[in-house]
Amino acid sequence: MIAGRGARTDTDVLVIGAGLAGLAAARHLHRDGVDFLVLEAGDRVGGRVVTDVAGGFLLDRGFQVVNTAYPRLTALVDLSTLDMGWFRAGVLVRHGDRLERYAHPLRDPLGVPGTLASAARGIGTVADRIRLAAIIARYAALPPARLLREPETTAAEVMSGLSPAMLEGLVRPYLSGVLADPALGTSSHALAMIVRSFVHGRLGLPRTGVGAVPAAIAAPLPADRIRLRAPVERLLGTVAHTPSGPVRARAVLVATDPVTAARLLPELPLPGTHALTTVYHAAPEPPLDEATLVLDGDGARRPGGPSIANTIVVSNAVPAYAPPGRHLVATTVAAPDADHDAIRTELARVYGTATGDWEHLATVRIPHALPDAAPPLGRLRRPVALGDGRYVAGDHRDSPSAQGALAGGWRAAGTIIASEGRRARTPEARPDG
């Protein structure tokens, strides 16, 4: 039994937020037979990992991917049940009058000779390609514990041996989309873990949109233990005040975005965050016949224009993202906003095709897409116990990724169980991942 605090309670553990961190925590608590209640301000579980439907198109809240190398994700969800569509490994980079392929050395070995040969014509040198491949291979080969024991620096320092052409034409655009950090100030430890997962994982999306992932995580939980449209206005001790009245608990886990967490937990420093904006266009014909991430290798040489981090024809991977006869293009910039007409103009150059008849569907602005992950992060696990029965979880307490959110929520629930006292397993508690 979770230890009491001398007052009537509505639940043992109150989880604020039904995003990835909150759902992972709830799964851990449910597995161990701990009474819990989740309060979610929105109308669906998932936080920003949700999918909207507009005119027959599936529009995720920003371009997102499912990575099969995220261990906590695959422990909680059987991805084979989600009818996944997959992206092609590697990237295409616009350089001058051509798109150059940068192949994934493990998943597309036949493309590697072309990758090296293209150095003579375009971005970077053969030495650049070899140096970057060595960094990636090292992250892929070494175990996480070993990588996290290494001296910590920044992503910019890790990549400092590359030529300006390679850095600006390939590395910075790619990492801007992954880290939401064009300055590359992210910790080398976070970089290592994220790159390692991208090397070992396969990337794709469910047929019904990325929102299927949190829905699958929540599916084993009792429906009456998740309350939607239940915002928490303030938190006093372990009492959450909502528009419908107070909710009392023996322990509270705040599993929200970092800005909301800092509002509810004033003792928690407000971390910096990075913004991402995704612009969705509908095209009558696909500008590319494959589901490959495209980078703008010439963007740094075009001052004044929008800096595209990446763009992809999502419906090439998952046709259900667009209605018949139309195609969905998602373009992401590492900025708090984007002009969709300017983006469309740049996409004509990037894809090498006319875009005048493309329809703007939506611009998704995510001002706090990822927490700042500047060093020192150490082993990427910041404390989750704040004292007096109050806990915090999210990717701002672990690595800035979906894996960080899931692992952080699971870890926080384990800390609560260990710290507050473990309740005996009830007959209703189900074995869980």
C-alpha positions in Angstrom: 0.0 0.0 0.0 1.3 3.5 -0.8 2.0 5.2 2.5 -0.7 7.5 3.8 -0.3 11.1 4.6 -3.0 11.5 7.2 -5.9 12.8 5.0 -8.7 11.4 2.9 -7.5 10.7 -0.6 -9.2 10.0 -4.0 -6.3 7.8 -5.3 -2.9 6.5 -4.2 -1.0 8.1 -7.2 -2.3 11.0 -9.2 -0.7 11.3 -12.7 -1.1 14.7 -14.3 -0.8 14.4 -18.1 -1.7 11.5 -20.4 1.2 12.0 -22.8 3.8 9.4 -23.4 5.4 9.9 -19.9 2.1 9.8 -18.1 0.9 6.7 -19.9 4.1 4.8 -19.3 3.9 5.7 -15.6 0.3 4.5 -15.5 1.2 1.2 -17.1 3.9 0.6 -14.5 1.5 1.5 -11.7 -1.2 -0.7 -13.1 1.2 -3.6 -13.5 2.2 -3.4 -9.9 -1.4 -3.1 -8.6 -1.1 0.5 -7.5 -4.3 2.5 -7.4 -3.9 5.5 -9.8 -5.8 8.2 -11.6 -4.7 10.1 -14.7 -5.9 13.7 -15.4 -5.5 14.9 -19.0 -6.4 18.5 -20.1 -7.0 17.5 -23.7 -9.7 15.4 -25.3 -7.4 12.5 -26.2 -4.5 10.7 -24.7 -1.0 11.3 -26.2 -0.2 14.9 -25.4 1.1 16.2 -28.8 1.5 12.7 -30.1 -2.0 12.8 -31.7 -3.4 12.8 -35.2 -6.0 15.1 -36.6 -8.2 14.4 -39.6 -8.8 17.2 -42.2 -10.4 16.7 -45.6 -9.4 13.0 -45.7 -5.8 13.7 -44.7 -4.1 12.5 -41.5 -2.2 15.3 -39.9 0.0 14.5 -37.0 0.8 17.3 -34.5 4.1 17.9 -36.2 6.1 15.4 -38.3 6.8 12.5 -36.0 8.1 8.9 -36.5 7.9 5.6 -34.7 11.4 4.2 -34.0 11.6 0.4 -33.5 14.9 0.8 -31.6 13.1 2.6 -28.7 13.1 -0.2 -26.1 10.4 1.2 -23.8 8.1 1.7 -26.8 8.5 -1.9 -28.0 8.0 -3.2 -24.4 4.7 -1.4 -24.2 3.3 -1.7 -27.7 3.3 -4.6 -30.2 4.0 -2.6 -33.3 2.9 -5.4 -35.6 -0.7 -4.5 -34.6 -0.5 -1.0 -35.9 -0.2 -1.8 -39.6 3.0 0.2 -40.0 4.3 1.9 -43.2 8.0 2.4 -43.3 10.4 5.1 -44.5 13.4 4.2 -46.6 16.6 4.3 -44.7 19.1 7.1 -45.4 18.4 10.6 -46.8 18.3 12.5 -50.0 20.0 15.9 -50.1 19.3 18.7 -52.5 22.6 20.0 -53.9 22.5 22.2 -56.9 20.7 20.5 -59.8 20.4 17.1 -58.2 19.3 15.0 -55.2 22.2 13.1 -53.7 21.5 9.9 -51.7 23.3 9.5 -48.4 22.7 5.8 -47.7 22.3 4.1 -44.3 25.4 2.0 -44.1 23.7 -0.9 -42.2 20.3 -1.0 -44.0 21.3 0.1 -47.5 24.9 -1.2 -48.0 24.5 -1.1 -51.8 24.0 2.6 -51.6 27.2 3.3 -49.8 29.5 3.3 -52.9 27.2 6.0 -54.4 27.4 8.0 -51.2 31.2 8.0 -51.3 31.3 8.7 -55.0 29.0 11.6 -54.8 31.5 13.4 -52.5 33.6 14.2 -55.6 30.6 16.0 -57.1 28.8 17.6 -54.2 28.5 18.0 -50.5 31.7 17.4 -48.5 34.7 15.3 -49.4 35.4 11.6 -49.2 37.2 12.3 -46.0 34.0 14.0 -44.6 32.0 10.9 -45.5 34.4 8.6 -43.8 34.7 10.7 -40.7 30.9 11.0 -40.3 30.5 7.3 -40.9 33.0 6.6 -38.2 31.1 8.7 -35.7 27.9 7.0 -36.5 29.4 3.5 -36.5 31.0 4.2 -33.1 27.7 5.2 -31.6 26.0 2.1 -33.1 28.7 -0.3 -31.9 29.4 0.8 -28.3 26.9 -0.1 -25.5 25.0 2.9 -24.1 26.7 2.6 -20.7 30.1 3.0 -22.3 29.0 6.0 -24.4 27.5 7.7 -21.3 30.8 7.4 -19.4 32.7 9.4 -22.1 33.6 13.0 -21.6 30.5 15.2 -22.3 30.6 17.9 -24.9 28.2 19.3 -27.5 26.9 18.0 -30.8 28.7 20.9 -32.5 32.0 19.9 -31.0 31.5 16.2 -32.0 31.0 17.4 -35.6 33.7 20.0 -35.6 36.1 18.0 -37.7 33.7 18.1 -40.7 34.1 20.6 -43.4 31.7 23.6 -43.5 30.2 22.2 -46.6 29.3 18.8 -45.0 28.2 20.5 -41.7 25.9 23.0 -43.3 24.8 20.8 -46.2 23.9 17.6 -44.4 24.6 17.4 -40.7 23.0 20.6 -39.4 19.8 20.3 -41.5 19.4 16.7 -40.4 20.1 17.2 -36.7 17.9 20.4 -36.7 14.9 18.2 -37.4 15.9 15.6 -34.9 17.0 17.8 -32.0 15.2 21.0 -32.9 18.5 22.6 -32.1 20.1 24.3 -35.2 23.0 25.6 -33.0 23.9 22.0 -32.1 24.3 22.8 -28.5 22.8 19.5 -27.5 24.8 17.3 -25.2 27.0 14.7 -26.9 25.5 12.1 -24.6 22.0 12.8 -25.8 23.3 12.9 -29.4 24.9 9.5 -29.0 21.7 7.9 -27.7 19.5 9.4 -30.3 21.8 8.7 -33.3 22.3 5.1 -32.0 18.6 4.5 -32.0 18.2 5.9 -35.5 21.0 3.6 -36.7 19.5 0.5 -35.1 15.8 1.3 -35.6 13.4 1.2 -38.5 11.4 4.4 -38.9 7.7 4.5 -39.9 4.1 5.5 -39.0 0.9 3.6 -38.2 -1.8 3.4 -40.9 -4.1 5.5 -38.7 -1.5 8.1 -37.7 1.0 8.5 -34.9 -1.9 8.9 -32.4 -2.3 5.2 -32.6 0.8 4.8 -30.5 -0.4 6.4 -27.2 -3.8 4.9 -27.8 -2.2 1.4 -27.9 -0.2 2.2 -24.7 -3.4 3.3 -22.9 -5.5 0.3 -24.2 -4.7 -2.1 -21.2 -5.5 0.6 -18.6 -8.9 0.7 -17.0 -10.9 3.4 -18.8 -12.3 4.9 -15.6 -8.7 5.7 -14.4 -8.1 8.2 -17.2 -10.1 11.4 -17.1 -10.0 13.6 -20.2 -10.8 17.3 -20.4 -9.6 17.6 -16.8 -7.0 20.4 -16.6 -5.2 21.0 -13.4 -5.2 24.7 -12.5 -2.9 24.4 -9.6 -1.2 21.9 -7.4 -1.0 22.4 -3.6 1.0 19.7 -2.0 -0.5 16.5 -3.3 -4.0 18.0 -4.0 -4.7 18.9 -7.6 -7.3 21.6 -8.1 -9.4 21.2 -11.3 -12.5 23.0 -12.6 -14.7 20.2 -11.2 -13.1 20.2 -7.8 -10.0 19.0 -5.9 -8.4 15.6 -6.4 -6.4 14.3 -3.4 -3.7 11.7 -3.6 -0.9 10.3 -1.5 1.6 11.0 -4.3 1.5 13.1 -7.4 3.4 12.7 -10.6 3.5 15.7 -12.9 4.1 14.2 -16.4 3.4 17.2 -18.6 5.5 19.4 -20.9 8.2 21.3 -19.1 6.4 24.6 -19.1 3.3 23.2 -17.5 5.4 21.2 -15.1 7.2 24.4 -13.9 3.9 26.1 -13.5 2.5 23.3 -11.3 5.8 22.8 -9.5 7.3 26.2 -8.7 10.4 24.6 -7.2 11.2 23.1 -10.6 13.5 25.2 -12.7 12.0 26.0 -16.1 14.2 24.4 -18.8 14.8 26.0 -22.1 12.9 24.5 -25.0 13.3 24.4 -28.8 10.5 25.1 -31.3 9.5 23.1 -34.4 7.0 24.0 -37.1 5.6 21.5 -39.6 3.8 22.7 -42.8 1.5 20.3 -44.5 0.8 20.5 -48.3 -1.5 18.4 -50.5 0.0 17.7 -53.9 -1.9 16.3 -56.9 1.2 14.3 -57.9 4.0 13.1 -55.5 7.2 15.1 -56.0 9.2 12.0 -55.3 8.3 8.3 -55.8 9.8 7.1 -52.5 9.3 7.6 -48.8 12.7 9.1 -48.1 13.6 12.1 -45.9 14.8 15.0 -48.1 17.2 17.7 -46.8 18.0 21.1 -48.2 21.8 21.0 -48.7 21.7 24.5 -50.3 19.6 26.2 -47.6 22.6 27.7 -45.8 23.7 29.4 -49.0 20.3 31.1 -49.4 20.1 33.8 -46.7 16.7 35.2 -46.1 14.7 32.2 -47.1 13.0 29.7 -44.8 15.5 27.1 -43.4 14.0 23.8 -44.1 15.2 21.0 -41.8 13.5 18.2 -43.7 10.6 17.3 -46.0 9.0 14.0 -46.9 6.1 12.6 -48.9 4.4 10.9 -46.0 1.8 9.2 -48.1 4.5 7.4 -50.0 5.1 5.4 -46.7 1.5 5.3 -45.6 -1.0 5.8 -48.4 -3.8 6.2 -45.8 -2.4 9.6 -44.8 -4.0 11.1 -48.0 -7.2 10.5 -49.8 -7.2 8.7 -53.2 -5.5 10.7 -55.9 -3.8 13.1 -53.6 -0.5 13.1 -51.7 0.7 14.5 -48.4 4.0 16.4 -48.0 5.2 17.3 -44.5 7.9 20.0 -44.2 9.6 20.9 -40.9 11.6 23.9 -39.9 13.4 24.4 -36.6 11.6 27.7 -35.8 8.4 28.8 -34.0 6.6 29.7 -37.2 6.8 29.4 -41.0 5.3 31.1 -44.0 3.6 28.3 -45.9 3.8 30.1 -49.3 7.6 30.7 -48.8 8.0 27.1 -47.9 6.1 25.9 -51.0 8.3 28.1 -53.1 11.5 26.6 -51.6 10.0 23.1 -52.0 9.9 23.6 -55.8 13.7 24.0 -55.7 14.3 21.2 -53.2 12.1 18.6 -55.1 12.9 20.0 -58.5 9.3 20.2 -59.5 6.5 22.8 -59.8 4.5 23.3 -56.6 2.2 26.1 -57.6 -0.9 23.9 -57.5 -0.1 22.5 -54.0 -2.7 23.2 -51.4 -1.7 24.4 -47.9 -3.5 22.1 -45.4 -2.2 23.2 -42.1 0.7 24.8 -40.2 1.4 23.0 -36.9 3.4 25.2 -34.5 5.0 23.5 -31.5 6.8 26.2 -29.5 8.1 23.7 -26.9 8.7 20.7 -29.1 11.8 19.5 -27.3 13.6 20.5 -24.1 17.0 22.1 -24.3 19.5 19.3 -23.7 22.7 21.3 -23.3 25.4 19.7 -21.2 25.9 18.7 -18.5 23.3 15.9 -18.7 25.6 13.2 -17.4 23.7 9.8 -17.8 20.6 11.6 -19.0 18.6 10.8 -15.8 17.7 13.8 -13.8 16.0 13.4 -10.4 12.3 12.8 -10.4 11.5 12.9 -6.7 10.9 16.5 -5.4 9.9 15.6 -1.9 6.6 15.5 0.0 5.0 13.0 -2.3 5.7 15.1 -5.5 7.4 13.7 -8.6 8.0 14.8 -12.1 8.6 12.9 -15.4 9.1 13.7 -19.1 11.7 14.0 -21.8 13.0 17.0 -19.9 14.1 14.6 -17.1 15.7 12.1 -19.6 16.7 12.3 -23.2 14.9 14.7 -25.5 12.9 12.0 -27.4 9.9 9.8 -27.3 12.1 7.1 -25.7 13.1 9.7 -23.1 9.5 10.5 -22.3 8.5 6.8 -22.1 11.5 5.7 -20.1 11.2 8.7 -17.8 7.6 8.0 -17.0 8.3 4.3 -16.3 11.3 5.3 -14.1 9.3 7.8 -12.1 6.5 5.3 -11.4 9.2 2.8 -10.2 10.6 5.5 -7.9 7.2 6.3 -6.5 6.5 2.6 -5.7 9.9 2.2 -4.1 9.7 5.5 -2.1 6.1 5.6 -1.1 5.6 1.9 -0.3 4.5 -0.9 -2.6 0.9 -2.0 -2.7 0.1 -5.7 -2.9 -0.9 -6.9 -6.3 -4.6 -7.0 -6.8 -6.4 -9.7 -8.8 -7.4 -7.1 -11.3 -3.8 -6.0 -12.0 -2.6 -7.4 -15.3 1.0 -8.5 -16.2 2.4 -5.7 -18.3 5.5 -4.7 -20.2 
